[in-house]
Amino acid sequence: MSTTTQRVRVVVYLRADDDGPDALERAYREISWVRPGAVPGLLCSELLRDVDRPAEFALHSEWESLEAYRTWQFGPDHKDNPSALRPFQDRSRGRHYAVYGVSSQDA
C-alpha cells in the first residue's frame, strides 16, 4: 500500500512534567499549526489524554497525504520554529512519534 497520496495519521507521544498536565495543555493551545487551515494538507489535530495514565498524552494529527506531512515536517515553518510541546515529548519509549498509514478500514 502506498501512503504517498493516501491520508496519514501522526501521533506524537507526550508526558506532563512536574508542573502537571495544565502546562502541557496550555502549550498545545499555543501552537499555531494545529488550527484548521494553518498548514496545507493538515485536516485535523487533537490532544488525547491517557485515561489510565493521566500524565501521558498523544498529539494526533491527520494529513491529506504523506507528501503533505513531509513537506511541513521538513519545511522551514517546522524546522526553524521549535514546538512549545518539545519539552513534553516522551522519549522513554524510544522514538517520540510515529506516522501511520491506513492499512484497512471499515466503510
Residue frames as a rotation matrix with the C-alpha (Angstrom) as fourth column:
MET 1
0.579 0.815 0.000 0.00
0.815 -0.579 0.000 0.00
0.000 0.000 -1.000 0.00
SER 2
-0.496 -0.706 0.505 1.34
0.692 -0.673 -0.262 3.40
0.525 0.219 0.823 -0.92
THR 3
0.228 0.555 -0.800 0.67
0.904 -0.426 -0.038 6.22
-0.362 -0.715 -0.599 1.55
THR 4
-0.793 -0.603 0.087 2.04
0.587 -0.717 0.376 8.92
-0.164 0.350 0.922 -0.73
THR 5
-0.759 0.565 0.324 -1.43
-0.204 -0.679 0.705 10.05
0.618 0.469 0.631 -1.82
GLN 6
0.146 0.825 -0.547 -3.47
0.489 0.420 0.765 8.48
0.860 -0.379 -0.341 0.99
ARG 7
0.602 0.166 0.781 -4.23
-0.495 -0.689 0.529 10.11
0.626 -0.705 -0.333 4.31
VAL 8
-0.237 -0.682 -0.692 -1.78
0.424 0.568 -0.705 9.54
0.874 -0.460 0.155 7.14
ARG 9
0.895 0.427 0.126 -2.07
0.036 -0.351 0.936 9.94
0.444 -0.833 -0.330 10.89
VAL 10
-0.225 -0.970 0.096 0.78
0.047 -0.110 -0.993 11.24
0.973 -0.219 0.070 13.01
VAL 11
0.866 0.418 -0.276 0.99
0.264 0.086 0.961 10.56
0.425 -0.905 -0.036 16.73
VAL 12
-0.196 -0.887 0.419 3.43
-0.219 -0.377 -0.900 12.45
0.956 -0.268 -0.120 18.97
TYR 13
0.360 0.273 -0.892 3.82
0.694 0.561 0.451 10.91
0.624 -0.782 0.013 22.43
LEU 14
-0.137 -0.295 0.946 3.88
-0.300 -0.898 -0.323 13.42
0.944 -0.328 0.034 25.27
ARG 15
0.027 0.116 -0.993 4.24
0.866 0.494 0.081 13.34
0.500 -0.862 -0.087 29.05
ALA 16
0.798 0.304 0.521 3.28
0.005 -0.867 0.498 16.02
0.603 -0.394 -0.693 31.55
ASP 17
-0.321 -0.947 -0.006 6.17
0.127 -0.037 -0.991 17.33
0.938 -0.319 0.132 33.64
ASP 18
-0.669 -0.031 -0.743 6.24
0.724 0.197 -0.661 18.05
0.167 -0.980 -0.109 37.37
ASP 19
-0.928 0.358 -0.104 4.06
-0.328 -0.917 -0.226 21.14
-0.177 -0.176 0.968 36.80
GLY 20
-0.327 0.842 0.429 1.22
0.116 0.487 -0.866 18.82
-0.938 -0.233 -0.257 35.85
PRO 21
-0.285 0.266 0.921 -0.97
0.900 0.404 0.162 18.44
-0.329 0.875 -0.355 32.77
ASP 22
0.681 0.606 -0.411 -2.14
0.451 -0.790 -0.416 22.07
-0.577 0.098 -0.811 32.71
ALA 23
0.041 -0.760 -0.648 1.23
-0.395 -0.609 0.688 23.26
-0.918 0.228 -0.325 31.39
LEU 24
-0.788 -0.296 0.540 1.15
0.293 0.591 0.751 20.69
-0.542 0.750 -0.379 28.60
GLU 25
0.064 0.909 0.413 -2.43
0.952 0.069 -0.298 21.61
-0.299 0.412 -0.861 27.66
ARG 26
0.616 0.071 -0.784 -1.51
0.042 -0.997 -0.057 25.32
-0.786 0.002 -0.618 27.60
ALA 27
-0.450 -0.867 -0.216 1.45
-0.286 -0.089 0.954 24.56
-0.846 0.491 -0.208 25.34
TYR 28
-0.536 0.337 0.774 -0.86
0.753 0.606 0.258 22.71
-0.382 0.721 -0.578 22.94
ARG 29
0.540 0.839 -0.064 -3.18
0.742 -0.511 -0.434 25.71
-0.397 0.187 -0.899 22.73
GLU 30
0.331 -0.511 -0.793 -0.19
-0.203 -0.859 0.469 27.97
-0.922 0.006 -0.388 21.93
ILE 31
-0.613 -0.619 0.491 0.78
0.294 0.398 0.869 26.02
-0.733 0.677 -0.062 18.81
SER 32
-0.204 0.542 -0.815 -0.49
-0.671 -0.684 -0.287 27.81
-0.713 0.489 0.503 15.73
TRP 33
-0.735 -0.163 -0.659 -0.10
-0.663 0.380 0.645 24.96
0.145 0.910 -0.387 13.24
VAL 34
-0.912 0.390 0.126 -2.70
0.328 0.878 -0.348 22.74
-0.246 -0.276 -0.929 14.92
ARG 35
-0.240 0.867 -0.437 -5.53
-0.197 -0.484 -0.853 25.05
-0.951 -0.119 0.287 13.88
PRO 36
0.254 0.416 0.873 -7.61
0.729 0.510 -0.456 24.17
-0.635 0.753 -0.174 10.81
GLY 37
0.895 0.127 0.428 -6.30
0.427 -0.523 -0.738 25.83
0.130 0.843 -0.522 7.66
ALA 38
0.741 -0.647 -0.179 -3.00
-0.389 -0.631 0.671 26.85
-0.547 -0.427 -0.720 9.24
VAL 39
-0.431 -0.895 0.111 -0.92
-0.489 0.335 0.805 24.28
-0.758 0.293 -0.582 7.32
PRO 40
0.073 0.444 -0.893 -1.67
-0.986 0.164 0.001 22.99
0.147 0.881 0.449 3.82
GLY 41
-0.255 -0.109 -0.961 -2.68
-0.337 0.941 -0.018 19.33
0.907 0.319 -0.277 4.00
LEU 42
-0.999 -0.044 -0.029 -3.44
0.014 0.311 -0.950 19.25
0.051 -0.949 -0.310 7.73
LEU 43
-0.355 0.932 -0.074 -7.01
0.174 0.144 0.974 18.01
0.919 0.333 -0.213 8.13
CYS 44
0.730 0.574 0.370 -7.33
-0.269 -0.257 0.928 17.98
0.628 -0.778 -0.033 11.92
SER 45
-0.502 -0.819 -0.278 -5.40
0.022 0.310 -0.951 17.64
0.864 -0.483 -0.138 15.15
GLU 46
0.664 0.694 0.278 -6.33
-0.319 -0.073 0.945 16.80
0.676 -0.716 0.173 18.70
LEU 47
-0.513 -0.761 0.397 -4.68
-0.693 0.094 -0.715 16.34
0.507 -0.641 -0.576 22.05
LEU 48
0.453 0.626 -0.635 -5.52
-0.156 0.757 0.635 12.99
0.878 -0.188 0.440 23.63
ARG 49
-0.188 -0.467 0.864 -5.06
-0.954 -0.123 -0.274 12.11
0.235 -0.876 -0.422 27.30
ASP 50
-0.585 -0.102 -0.804 -4.46
-0.055 0.995 -0.085 8.56
0.809 -0.006 -0.588 28.52
VAL 51
0.359 0.840 0.408 -7.39
-0.545 -0.166 0.822 7.65
0.758 -0.517 0.398 30.78
ASP 52
0.836 -0.082 -0.543 -5.30
0.392 0.782 0.485 5.10
0.385 -0.618 0.685 32.71
ARG 53
-0.088 -0.907 -0.411 -2.10
0.971 -0.170 0.168 7.17
-0.222 -0.384 0.896 32.96
PRO 54
0.760 0.650 -0.012 -3.26
0.628 -0.739 -0.244 10.80
-0.167 0.178 -0.970 33.14
ALA 55
0.303 -0.720 -0.624 0.27
-0.137 -0.681 0.720 12.22
-0.943 -0.133 -0.305 32.84
GLU 56
-0.678 -0.552 0.485 0.57
0.335 0.355 0.873 10.69
-0.654 0.754 -0.056 29.35
PHE 57
0.327 0.725 -0.606 -0.78
-0.294 -0.532 -0.794 12.38
-0.898 0.438 0.040 26.24
ALA 58
-0.389 -0.415 0.822 -0.71
0.744 0.384 0.546 11.95
-0.543 0.825 0.160 22.49
LEU 59
-0.178 0.286 -0.942 -0.96
-0.507 -0.846 -0.161 14.65
-0.843 0.449 0.296 19.86
HIS 60
-0.223 0.213 0.951 -2.86
0.664 0.748 -0.012 13.12
-0.714 0.629 -0.308 16.96
SER 61
-0.173 0.200 -0.964 -2.99
-0.575 -0.815 -0.066 14.80
-0.799 0.543 0.256 13.56
GLU 62
0.235 0.309 0.921 -4.50
0.596 0.703 -0.388 13.68
-0.768 0.640 -0.019 10.28
TRP 63
-0.373 -0.509 -0.776 -2.94
-0.380 -0.679 0.628 14.74
-0.847 0.529 0.060 6.98
GLU 64
0.559 0.602 -0.571 -4.19
-0.724 0.018 -0.689 14.61
-0.404 0.799 0.446 3.38
SER 65
0.872 -0.356 -0.336 -1.11
0.014 0.704 -0.710 12.64
0.490 0.614 0.619 2.36
LEU 66
0.544 -0.785 -0.297 2.34
0.752 0.299 0.588 11.58
-0.372 -0.543 0.753 3.44
GLU 67
-0.197 -0.618 0.761 3.72
0.872 -0.465 -0.152 14.11
0.448 0.634 0.631 0.98
ALA 68
0.426 0.426 0.799 1.79
0.047 -0.892 0.450 16.95
0.904 -0.154 -0.399 2.65
TYR 69
0.986 -0.079 -0.147 3.04
0.153 0.071 0.986 15.89
-0.068 -0.994 0.082 6.07
ARG 70
0.254 -0.965 0.062 6.68
0.923 0.261 0.281 15.54
-0.288 -0.015 0.958 4.93
THR 71
0.011 -0.196 0.981 6.54
0.608 -0.777 -0.162 18.94
0.794 0.598 0.111 3.20
TRP 72
0.737 0.294 0.608 5.55
-0.270 -0.697 0.664 20.53
0.619 -0.654 -0.434 6.52
GLN 73
0.919 -0.358 -0.163 7.85
0.337 0.503 0.796 18.30
-0.203 -0.786 0.583 8.63
PHE 74
0.055 -0.984 0.171 10.99
0.945 0.107 0.310 19.22
-0.324 0.144 0.935 6.68
GLY 75
0.278 0.136 0.951 9.93
0.636 -0.768 -0.076 22.75
0.720 0.626 -0.300 5.78
PRO 76
-0.643 -0.668 0.375 11.12
0.234 -0.638 -0.734 25.95
0.730 -0.384 0.566 7.46
ASP 77
0.055 0.730 0.681 7.88
-0.618 -0.510 0.598 26.59
0.784 -0.454 0.423 9.35
HIS 78
0.944 0.266 -0.193 8.50
-0.048 0.692 0.721 23.44
0.325 -0.671 0.666 11.39
LYS 79
0.384 -0.878 -0.287 12.28
0.795 0.472 -0.381 23.04
0.470 -0.082 0.879 11.34
ASP 80
-0.497 -0.660 0.564 13.04
0.359 -0.748 -0.558 26.66
0.790 -0.075 0.609 12.24
ASN 81
-0.184 0.530 0.828 10.38
-0.751 -0.619 0.230 27.02
0.634 -0.580 0.512 14.95
PRO 82
-0.909 -0.189 -0.370 10.70
0.059 0.823 -0.565 24.62
0.412 -0.536 -0.737 17.88
SER 83
-0.008 0.992 -0.126 7.33
0.176 0.125 0.976 23.50
0.984 -0.015 -0.176 19.19
ALA 84
-0.111 0.098 0.989 6.05
-0.876 -0.479 -0.051 24.60
0.468 -0.872 0.140 22.59
LEU 85
0.858 0.487 0.164 5.42
-0.510 0.766 0.390 20.88
0.065 -0.418 0.906 23.15
ARG 86
0.281 -0.821 -0.497 9.07
-0.288 0.422 -0.860 19.89
0.916 0.385 -0.117 22.69
PRO 87
-0.545 -0.546 0.636 9.80
-0.760 0.000 -0.650 19.84
0.355 -0.838 -0.415 26.46
PHE 88
0.068 0.691 0.720 6.92
-0.844 0.424 -0.327 17.39
-0.531 -0.585 0.612 26.89
GLN 89
0.306 0.023 -0.952 7.98
-0.766 0.599 -0.232 14.88
0.565 0.800 0.201 24.23
ASP 90
0.617 -0.014 0.787 8.05
-0.585 0.661 0.470 11.40
-0.527 -0.750 0.399 25.76
ARG 91
0.225 -0.651 -0.725 11.27
-0.842 0.245 -0.481 9.79
0.491 0.718 -0.493 24.57
SER 92
-0.189 -0.277 0.942 11.14
-0.832 0.555 -0.004 6.98
-0.522 -0.784 -0.336 27.16
ARG 93
0.576 0.497 0.648 9.68
-0.080 0.824 -0.561 4.65
-0.813 0.272 0.514 24.54
GLY 94
-0.287 -0.693 0.661 12.44
0.781 0.230 0.580 5.39
-0.554 0.683 0.476 22.01
ARG 95
-0.813 0.054 0.579 11.04
0.427 -0.622 0.656 7.37
0.396 0.781 0.483 19.12
HIS 96
-0.782 0.479 -0.400 8.65
0.160 -0.466 -0.870 10.06
-0.603 -0.744 0.288 20.38
TYR 97
-0.038 0.808 -0.588 6.39
-0.769 -0.399 -0.500 10.00
-0.638 0.433 0.636 17.32
ALA 98
-0.610 -0.075 0.789 5.01
0.359 0.861 0.359 7.67
-0.707 0.502 -0.498 14.67
VAL 99
-0.452 0.462 -0.763 3.48
-0.834 -0.523 0.177 8.14
-0.317 0.716 0.622 11.23
TYR 100
-0.513 0.376 0.772 0.69
0.153 0.925 -0.349 5.72
-0.845 -0.061 -0.532 10.36
GLY 101
-0.732 0.405 -0.548 -0.95
-0.652 -0.184 0.735 4.93
0.197 0.896 0.399 7.05
VAL 102
0.133 0.860 0.492 -4.35
-0.821 0.374 -0.432 3.24
-0.555 -0.347 0.756 6.99
SER 103
-0.866 -0.489 -0.108 -3.88
-0.473 0.727 0.499 -0.41
-0.165 0.483 -0.860 6.05
SER 104
-0.668 0.736 -0.114 -7.53
0.594 0.618 0.515 -1.43
0.449 0.276 -0.850 6.42
GLN 105
-0.916 0.401 0.002 -10.73
-0.340 -0.773 -0.536 0.48
-0.214 -0.491 0.844 7.08
ASP 106
-0.456 0.857 0.239 -14.40
0.781 0.514 -0.354 -0.34
-0.426 0.025 -0.904 7.51
ALA 107
-0.592 0.296 0.749 -16.78
0.508 -0.584 0.632 1.63
0.625 0.756 0.196 5.34
